Amino acid sequence: MPNPNRGACGFQSTEFEQEYERPSKSELKRQMTVLQKLGEELVNEARDRVKRVPMPEDVRDAILECQQIKDHEGRRRQLQYVGKKMRTLDEEEVAAIQRTIDSWKGLSKADTANMHAMERRRDKLLTDDKALTVLLSENPELDVQHLRTLIRNARKEQAENKPPKAYREIFQILKEIAKKNNSGKKDADEDDVEGDEDE
């Protein structure tokens, strides 16, 4: 026989449903950890980069202050404070910060790849005389005599374990060439766009 008092205890079962819609403690902790890490990433970036990130002034100030603290314990406490500040941001602000950091990573990957390519080219210049001919055919404005002297000096530096002054100078020349080529490429791209608009 069913119990007549069952279900009539003065409250409805839907009364506690709302309580369980909130994130669990472990989910909250995960979110806090993600925000803490995001704050740490910003602390480890250059100051001028951090200043350009779209975020509230108080959060930025906490990050910039943390960058200046050298004392280990003081820095740890300030990082905790940065994490606390990061938790005051809404989802859109956090997403904007994440997009900015991701764009830096993409940029730095491209920069790293370019740097490695320049280093390989410099090494080839030191080991293969044909590499200089190729470089000069691509960039006829370069000073041939100066480059030959730098290559000779860089080889000598390596052979005698001397400081790599000429070696570094060759890299700077390659860097300038890359910069010039990139700006030339941008100009050409802009001309293409303008040409498309004219049609």
KAHU-V965157 format. One record per residue. N is the residue number from 1. RES is the residue in one letter. PHI is phi as a letter, one per 20 degrees, with the letter a starting at -180 (* if undefined). D_CENTER is the distance of its C-alpha to the mean C-alpha in Angstrom with 2 decimals. Layout:
n->{N N}
res->{RES RES}
phi->{PHI PHI}
d_center->{D_CENTER D_CENTER}
This chain:
n->{1 2 3 4 5 6 7 8 9 10 11 12 13 14 15 16 17 18 19 20 21 22 23 24 25 26 27 28 29 30 31 32 33 34 35 36 37 38 39 40 41 42 43 44 45 46 47 48 49 50 51 52 53 54 55 56 57 58 59 60 61 62 63 64 65 66 67 68 69 70 71 72 73 74 75 76 77 78 79 80 81 82 83 84 85 86 87 88 89 90 91 92 93 94 95 96 97 98 99 100 101 102 103 104 105 106 107 108 109 110 111 112 113 114 115 116 117 118 119 120 121 122 123 124 125 126 127 128 129 130 131 132 133 134 135 136 137 138 139 140 141 142 143 144 145 146 147 148 149 150 151 152 153 154 155 156 157 158 159 160 161 162 163 164 165 166 167 168 169 170 171 172 173 174 175 176 177 178 179 180 181 182 183 184 185 186 187 188 189 190 191 192 193 194 195 196 197 198 199}
res->{M P N P N R G A C G F Q S T E F E Q E Y E R P S K S E L K R Q M T V L Q K L G E E L V N E A R D R V K R V P M P E D V R D A I L E C Q Q I K D H E G R R R Q L Q Y V G K K M R T L D E E E V A A I Q R T I D S W K G L S K A D T A N M H A M E R R R D K L L T D D K A L T V L L S E N P E L D V Q H L R T L I R N A R K E Q A E N K P P K A Y R E I F Q I L K E I A K K N N S G K K D A D E D D V E G D E D E}
phi->{* f f f e f n d e n c e f f f d f f g e f f f f f f f f f f f f f f f f f f f f g f f e e f g f f f f e f f a f g f f f f f f f f f f e f e f g f f f f f f f f f f g f f f f e f e g f f f f f f f f f f f f f f f f f f f f f f f f f f f f f f f f f g f d c f f f f g f g f f f c f f f e g f f f f f f f f f f f f g f f d l e g e f f g f f f f f f f f f f f f f f f f f f f f f f f f g f f f f f f f}
d_center->{70.70 67.46 66.86 67.59 65.27 62.19 59.47 61.36 59.78 58.82 55.15 53.47 50.98 48.37 48.29 45.53 43.39 41.04 40.25 38.73 36.45 34.07 31.24 32.48 31.67 29.53 27.54 27.05 25.94 23.34 21.99 22.04 20.15 17.33 17.16 17.49 14.52 12.39 13.89 13.24 9.46 9.83 12.42 10.41 8.02 9.90 12.83 12.68 9.30 10.98 14.06 12.80 11.89 15.06 16.88 20.32 21.14 22.43 19.25 17.23 20.12 20.09 16.42 17.11 20.38 18.96 16.81 20.18 22.14 22.90 25.63 24.60 26.69 25.86 22.11 22.78 24.90 22.43 19.72 22.46 23.03 19.41 19.82 23.11 21.70 19.02 22.09 23.68 21.20 22.47 20.96 19.93 18.07 16.19 15.44 14.18 11.74 10.62 10.38 8.21 5.58 6.42 6.37 2.93 3.36 6.58 6.39 5.44 8.08 10.35 10.13 11.00 13.72 15.08 15.31 17.18 19.39 20.32 21.13 23.32 25.03 25.78 27.27 29.31 30.62 31.96 33.60 34.79 36.75 36.36 32.60 33.55 35.96 33.31 30.87 33.76 34.88 31.44 31.25 34.88 34.08 32.94 35.40 36.89 38.73 35.79 33.61 36.51 36.99 33.31 33.44 36.77 35.51 32.35 34.66 36.93 34.13 33.19 36.88 37.68 34.52 33.97 30.78 28.71 29.23 30.18 27.66 24.81 26.59 26.70 22.92 22.68 25.20 23.31 20.14 22.40 23.89 20.60 19.67 23.22 23.18 20.02 21.59 24.84 23.36 21.97 25.47 27.14 25.12 26.12 29.69 29.74 28.75 31.44 33.89 33.37 34.08 37.24 38.70}
